[in-house]
Amino acid sequence: MRRLTWRVKLGFGAGDLGGNLFFTMSGFYLLFYLTDVAGMAAATAGTALMIGKIWDALSDPVTGYLSDRTPGRFGRRRPWIFAGSWLIWASLIMMFLPAPGRPFLWVVLAYCLVNTGYTFINIPYGALTPDLTDDFHERTLLNGYRMSFAVVGTFIGAVAILPLVHLFGGGAPGWVAMSVVIGGVIAASSLVVVVAVREEPLRKNVPQKNLLRSHLEVLRLKPFLLALIPWSLHIAGINILQGALLYYFRFIYQDEGAFQIAMPILLGSTMVWIPLWVRISGHIGKRSSYNLGMGIFAAAVLIFYVLGHKTGPGLAYLIMAVAGAGFATQYVMPFAILPDVVDYDYAENGIRREGVFYGQWTFMAKIGQALGIALNGWVLTLFGYRETLGGIVPEQPASALLGIRLIAGPLPALCFIAGIVILHFYPITRARHEEIQQKIARREKEAGGRG
């Protein structure tokens, strides 16, 4: 059992500030930027972002596979994180530069590069968790630190983007300047991990199987599938909801400033609840905590759909506070569950392939993101959404307002509920995890005896 120092916990946790800052900025603002600043049609913009996310998803398993095998004195994971920090900064600036020639192709290329940088950071970063500690609850605590920073990153991504754009003069130049600042923060938080964390040398029992076979094998593990599918469904629902909210406040409440109030309420509630869910999970388990939290989130989203448009932003603020209580579990529980699945695989098969698991994990999450982003663009176009042209904000038809409400209510809630149902069958409890650790100890003792 490995107890971690404060330095490691804080340094490791800081890495997810940048990851969630990027995730939130792209979820809340990229589609809006492309439709209402760059003037692209919603369906076209959504399709461009979907292509970038599919590329992102395809690169995840490759990066995970290679990071399991990266030799050198700096460890397996940290060289990837270092390289990704600089790539995401440069390509994020490219994303917001005026598109020369064909905007669609420019957006696709820039977004593919941005997501490659994100993959280089995120896959090896996540795969560090089972290397750092093998204790069941210590992993939950470690991810509590990580997700506290993640909420800070989400908070910055939700509330600082538009003020930064306005600070630098607004319009296209303001968005470029914003990308320089935000890209720098993302890079810096990732580099903190490189400095703070020390890795063990490359293990000898890394599997020597090819990439495709490795990923097919982990997909045959029932505990992994029962955690993976709910995670990807929840990510899809969150992306749908994120992409909808700014449109909702701008066109249904006609109060874009209220969005800047609602987001701190949502994320402030989330931050308060993260340590509470860590404690709750110590009593009722990770699976039950995750399902309870996402159930609260789904209920809040459905209430927002039914009542939100009939009232002013005041009720929305209250709903955001309740939603944040449930949303907090999405920050902690999935990343506390996955290392237990990695241990299960090692206990059963005698090999370590953290990068394969984390590559597959983020592959499915990004497929969910891709579908969520594209679905928003398609729904908006299908329901007659009118893009902003020449800085003139159009009046939206009733059908477009209904489309905005659908992507801010029933569609994400459906994803959350489906994930809850599937996760109910996830089998690794605290008692089962103790059995897994005992089996690992026996396996390593036998291997040591043979050595």
Residue pairs with C-beta under 8 A, 6 or more apart in sequence:
1 133
1 134
1 135
1 138
2 132
2 133
2 134
2 135
2 138
3 133
3 135
3 138
4 132
4 133
4 138
4 142
7 196
8 132
8 196
8 197
9 141
9 142
9 145
10 145
10 196
11 192
11 193
11 195
11 196
11 197
12 128
12 132
12 142
12 145
12 146
12 193
12 196
12 197
13 142
13 145
13 146
13 147
13 148
13 149
14 149
14 189
14 192
14 193
14 196
15 81
15 121
15 125
15 146
15 149
15 189
15 190
15 192
15 193
16 125
16 146
16 147
16 149
16 150
16 153
16 189
17 149
17 150
17 152
17 153
17 156
17 185
17 189
18 121
18 153
18 185
18 186
18 187
18 188
18 189
18 190
19 118
19 121
19 122
19 125
19 150
19 153
19 186
19 189
19 190
20 149
20 150
20 151
20 153
20 154
20 157
21 153
21 154
21 156
21 157
21 182
21 185
21 186
21 189
22 88
22 92
22 114
22 118
22 153
22 157
22 186
23 153
23 154
23 157
24 153
24 154
24 156
24 157
24 158
24 242
25 157
25 161
25 182
26 49
27 238
27 239
27 242
27 243
27 369
27 373
28 157
28 158
28 161
28 242
28 243
28 245
28 246
29 161
29 162
29 246
30 49
30 111
30 373
31 42
31 45
31 46
31 49
31 243
31 373
31 376
31 377
32 243
32 246
32 247
33 96
33 175
34 40
34 45
34 48
34 49
34 107
35 41
35 42
35 45
35 377
35 380
35 385
35 387
35 388
36 387
36 388
36 393
37 171
37 172
37 175
37 388
38 45
38 99
38 103
38 107
38 172
39 387
39 388
39 389
39 390
40 48
40 103
40 104
40 107
40 387
41 381
41 387
42 376
42 377
42 378
42 380
42 381
42 385
42 387
43 377
43 378
43 380
43 381
43 382
44 104
44 377
45 107
45 377
46 373
46 374
46 375
46 376
46 377
46 378
46 380
46 381
47 374
47 377
48 104
48 107
48 108
48 111
49 107
49 111
49 370
49 373
49 374
49 377
50 370
50 371
50 373
50 374
50 377
51 108
51 111
51 112
52 107
52 108
52 111
52 112
52 114
52 115
53 111
53 115
53 366
53 367
53 369
53 370
53 373
54 366
54 367
54 370
55 112
55 115
55 116
56 112
56 115
56 116
56 118
56 119
56 366
56 369
56 370
57 362
57 363
57 364
57 366
57 367
57 370
58 363
59 115
59 116
59 119
60 119
60 123
60 359
60 360
60 362
60 363
60 366
61 211
61 215
61 356
61 359
61 360
61 363
62 211
62 359
63 80
63 119
63 120
63 123
63 124
63 355
63 359
64 123
64 124
64 127
64 354
64 355
64 356
64 357
64 358
64 359
64 360
64 362
65 211
65 214
65 215
65 355
65 356
65 359
66 355
67 76
67 77
67 80
67 123
67 124
67 127
67 355
68 76
68 127
68 206
68 207
68 352
68 353
68 354
68 355
68 356
69 76
69 202
69 206
70 76
70 77
70 79
70 80
70 202
71 202
72 79
74 199
75 198
75 199
75 200
75 201
76 124
76 199
76 202
76 355
77 124
77 125
77 127
77 128
77 131
77 199
78 124
78 193
78 194
78 197
78 199
80 120
80 121
80 123
80 124
81 120
81 121
81 124
81 125
81 190
81 191
81 193
81 194
82 190
82 191
82 194
83 120
84 116
84 117
84 118
84 119
84 120
84 121
84 122
84 190
85 117
85 121
85 186
85 187
85 188
85 190
85 191
85 194
86 117
86 187
87 113
87 116
87 117
87 120
88 114
88 117
88 118
88 120
88 121
88 183
88 186
88 187
88 190
89 117
89 183
89 184
89 186
89 187
90 117
90 183
91 110
91 113
91 114
91 116
91 117
92 114
92 117
92 179
92 182
92 183
92 186
93 176
93 179
93 180
93 183
94 110
94 113
94 114
95 107
95 110
95 111
95 114
95 179
96 172
96 175
96 176
96 178
96 179
97 110
97 176
98 172
99 106
99 107
100 106
115 366
119 362
121 190
122 362
123 355
123 358
123 359
123 362
124 355
124 358
125 190
125 193
126 335
126 338
126 358
126 361
126 362
127 354
127 355
127 357
127 358
128 193
128 197
128 199
129 139
129 142
129 143
129 335
129 338
129 339
129 354
130 139
130 339
130 342
130 343
130 354
131 199
131 200
131 354
132 142
132 197
133 139
133 142
134 343
134 437
134 440
136 340
136 430
136 433
136 434
136 437
137 282
139 336
139 339
139 340
140 278
140 281
140 282
140 286
140 332
140 336
141 278
143 332
143 335
143 336
144 274
144 275
144 278
144 332
146 335
147 274
147 328
147 331
147 332
147 335
148 271
148 274
148 275
149 189
150 331
151 267
151 270
151 271
151 274
151 328
151 331
152 271
153 189
154 267
154 270
155 263
155 264
155 267
155 268
155 271
156 182
156 185
157 182
158 263
158 264
158 266
158 267
159 260
159 263
159 264
159 267
160 182
161 178
161 182
162 256
162 260
163 260
164 174
164 177
164 178
164 181
164 182
165 174
165 175
165 177
165 178
166 174
167 174
167 177
168 174
168 177
168 178
169 177
171 391
203 352
205 350
205 351
205 352
206 351
206 352
206 353
207 214
207 351
207 352
207 353
207 356
209 217
214 353
214 356
215 356
215 359
215 360
218 224
218 345
218 353
218 356
218 357
218 360
219 225
219 360
221 341
221 344
221 345
221 348
222 427
223 341
223 344
223 426
223 427
223 428
224 341
224 344
224 345
224 357
224 360
226 422
226 423
226 425
226 426
226 427
227 334
227 337
227 338
227 341
227 423
227 426
228 360
228 361
228 364
229 364
229 419
229 422
230 290
230 418
230 419
230 420
230 422
230 423
230 426
231 334
231 361
231 364
231 365
231 419
232 364
232 365
232 367
232 368
233 368
233 415
233 416
233 418
233 419
233 422
234 294
234 330
234 334
234 368
234 415
234 416
234 419
235 365
235 368
235 369
235 372
236 368
236 369
236 371
236 372
236 412
236 415
237 372
237 411
237 412
237 413
237 414
237 415
237 416
237 419
238 330
238 372
238 412
239 368
239 369
239 372
239 373
239 376
240 372
240 375
240 376
240 407
240 411
240 412
240 415
241 301
241 407
241 408
241 412
243 372
243 373
243 376
243 407
244 376
244 404
244 407
244 408
244 412
245 259
245 262
245 263
245 408
246 256
246 259
247 380
247 385
247 404
247 408
248 308
248 404
248 405
248 408
249 255
249 256
249 258
249 259
249 262
249 313
249 316
250 256
250 259
250 393
251 396
251 400
251 401
251 404
252 308
252 309
252 401
252 404
252 405
253 312
253 313
253 316
255 313
258 313
258 316
261 313
261 317
262 313
262 316
262 317
262 320
263 320
265 317
265 320
265 321
265 324
266 320
266 321
266 323
266 324
266 327
267 324
268 324
269 320
269 321
269 322
269 323
269 324
269 325
269 327
269 328
270 324
270 325
270 327
270 328
270 331
271 328
272 324
272 328
273 324
273 325
273 328
274 328
274 331
274 332
276 328
277 289
277 293
277 328
277 329
277 332
277 333
278 332
280 289
281 288
281 289
281 332
281 333
281 336
284 292
285 429
285 430
286 333
286 336
286 337
286 340
287 333
287 337
287 423
287 424
287 426
287 428
287 429
289 329
289 333
290 329
290 330
290 333
290 334
290 337
290 423
291 420
291 423
291 424
292 326
292 329
293 325
293 326
293 327
293 328
293 329
293 330
293 333
294 326
294 329
294 330
294 416
294 419
294 420
295 326
295 416
295 420
296 322
296 323
296 325
296 326
297 323
297 326
297 327
297 329
297 330
297 416
298 326
298 413
298 416
298 417
298 420
299 326
300 319
300 320
300 322
300 323
300 326
301 323
301 408
301 409
301 412
301 413
301 416
302 409
302 410
302 413
303 319
304 316
304 319
304 323
304 408
304 409
305 405
305 406
305 408
305 409
305 410
305 413
306 409
307 315
307 319
308 315
308 316
308 319
308 405
308 408
308 409
309 401
309 405
337 426
337 428
338 357
338 358
338 361
340 428
340 433
340 436
341 357
341 428
342 352
342 353
342 354
342 357
343 433
343 436
343 437
343 440
344 428
344 436
345 351
345 353
345 357
346 352
346 440
346 443
347 436
347 437
347 439
347 440
347 443
348 439
350 443
375 407
375 411
376 407
379 403
379 406
379 407
379 411
380 400
380 403
380 404
380 407
382 403
383 399
383 400
383 402
383 403
383 404
383 406
384 396
384 397
384 399
384 400
384 403
385 396
385 400
385 403
385 404
386 394
386 395
386 396
386 397
386 400
387 394
388 394
396 404
428 436
